[in-house]
Amino acid sequence: MNTTSAQPRKMTVTQRALIVQRVLVDRWTSAKAAAAFGVSEHLVDIWVADYRRYGMAGLRRTPGKIVALEILHLAIGRPLRGAARSIANELRRLFVRERLPQPPPLRRSNHDRLGGE
C-alpha cells in the first residue's frame, strides 16, 4: 500500500522535526519514517541533511529555497562583500590622516639635578 499521495502534504516545522528525531535519535530508517508520516523517502533524507547542516533553521525553509540561497550566497554574496571591503579600505586610506612622526624623547644630561636641589 502506498501511503504517499500525488499531492504533497503540507508538513509543519514540528512534524518535520519529529521525523528527523525519529531518524537520528530513534534510529528509524528513512523508509520507515516516510511510510509512518506519509511522505516520500527522498524528502525525509533532504530534511535530515538540512537539519545536520543548518539545525532547526533548515527545517523552517523548503529544500528548494535552501539550495537557491546557498547558490546566491556563494555566487553573489561573497564577491560583493569582498568588493565592498576593498572599497572601504581604499576610502579609509584616502580620508584618514597619516600619523605625525613623534619627536624623539629628550635625553637627560649628566648635569641635571634629580633631587630638586
Secondary structure, 3 states (H helix, E strand, C coil): CCCCCCCCCCCCHHHHHHHHHHHHCCCCCHHHHHHHHCCCHHHHHHHHHHHHHHCHHHHHCCHHHHHHHHHHHHHHHHHHHHHHHHHHHHHHHHHCCCCCCCCCCCCCCCCCCCCCC
